[in-house]
Amino acid sequence: MVVRDNYTFSELEQWLNKNRVTEIECLVPDLTGVARGKILPREKFTEDRGMRLPEAVVAMGVTGEFPEEGPYYDVINPTDRDMHLRPDPTTVRIVPWATDPTAQVIHDCFDREGTLVPFAPRSVLRRVCDLFAIEGWEPVVAPELEFYLVDRNTDPDVPLKAPIGRSGRAETSRQAYSIDAVNEFDPLFEDVYAYCEKMELNVDTLIHEVGAGQMEINFFHAHPLGLADEVFFFKRTVREAAMRHGMFATFMAKPIAGEPGSAMHVHQSIVSQATGRNLFSNEDGTPSREFHWYIGGLQKYIPAAMALFAPYVNSYRRLVRSNAAPINIQWGTDNRTVGIRSPVAVPAARRVENRVIGADANPYVALAATLACGYLGIKNKIEPTPECKGDAYLGEFSLPRSLGEALHLLRAEKDLAEVLGEAFVTVYTEVKEIEHAEFMKVISPWEREHLLLHV
């Protein structure tokens, strides 16, 4: 059972009592999307009604490193002060794989004055949703999350490969939408669905994608913050289930050479809070000005937001000229070659799909960024380019080609910083620079293969 909106701490306590919970996983999503926090006994959780953590815990890179100097410390206090964490009762779920009755609760981060910490990912998404609310708008999103099942791999120098299914064989050919290929992993997915049911995650369809061992899970449309929480929970869930079946689940954007990358396509629309009408459709069913302006905002700001949609050096290996990922920001109706797609739908369900976002993106950050792009499009009345009705892969490449280039564009885009928060953009870009510098210290097999004796 999930505690619903507007529940209080006392009602959370009743839920914990009903489920006989003895331990609480107090979770905070960091910039990477990793679950940070503490595990508390039930009595300690009830006594404290929260906890404290150093504020830098949510502001470090995937390697666990922090910048040693620079603008980062204009935002992060160098005294390593604490954040005050408050549980969001609407996020409480049972941990279905735990031996003892255990709950997991996502916390929001506040400073000692009671203000949301601006660089915490959940705070950033709250900030953007609040901007929509000021306008009388309710953003609605529906993520489609791709991931790979791979054989257990404990040596990072060994390439990943597809796992062995029930047949005793690994996939060696394209199996897009194959039911039998999904059934190869029935025991695993039975556990995944059982876990999701116990956690009341809003998952819809499971399909086999193009790559060997590549799957996709679709979520029902809902409010962005709740769905970001569900994506966060789902990633933990499928990784846990996979390990229990002798496999790994990975959300790397490009985990296997020669196979398609993994995306997080996000369908998005806006509903009027006053009338409940989809703002993307006029009363006669035709596309509205807001629909086109939203697309115009995505086209203008996606290049600058790419460091948020493609946050690692590996992310840019996915964005190549192929039939698996976009290379530009053209838009089209029912056209999967473009970066911005409008699926065929009845007027009440008219929506825009951002196909640029990688599966490796932090769901809170990615949803905040794509909504920010569309918000700016409507506020600034940005007209889109003419619709692409052909193969967008024949067009020019218009996305950043590397993390370094993407960070440069993000730093230079003041409109996005105003919407997402300058403190967040500062912390995020400084952390990503550290990650990029760490990567540049690594010599790849390609370099040894082609440069060792030839240059």
Secondary structure as UniProt FT lines:
FT   TURN            5..6
FT   HELIX           9..18
FT   TURN            19..20
FT   STRAND          23..29
FT   TURN            31..32
FT   STRAND          35..41
FT   HELIX           42..48
FT   STRAND          51..54
FT   HELIX           55..58
FT   TURN            62..63
FT   HELIX           72..75
FT   TURN            78..79
FT   STRAND          82..87
FT   HELIX           89..91
FT   STRAND          93..94
FT   TURN            96..97
FT   STRAND          102..110
FT   TURN            112..113
FT   TURN            118..119
FT   HELIX           121..134
FT   TURN            135..136
FT   STRAND          137..151
FT   TURN            156..157
FT   TURN            166..167
FT   TURN            176..177
FT   HELIX           179..183
FT   TURN            184..185
FT   HELIX           186..199
FT   STRAND          203..208
FT   TURN            212..213
FT   STRAND          214..219
FT   HELIX           224..244
FT   TURN            245..246
FT   STRAND          247..250
FT   TURN            257..258
FT   STRAND          263..272
FT   TURN            273..275
FT   TURN            279..280
FT   TURN            283..284
FT   HELIX           289..309
FT   TURN            313..314
FT   HELIX           315..318
FT   STRAND          331..333
FT   TURN            336..337
FT   STRAND          340..342
FT   HELIX           347..349
FT   STRAND          352..354
FT   TURN            359..360
FT   HELIX           363..379
FT   TURN            380..381
FT   HELIX           392..394
FT   HELIX           403..412
FT   HELIX           414..420
FT   HELIX           422..439
FT   TURN            440..441
FT   HELIX           445..451
FT   TURN            452..454
//
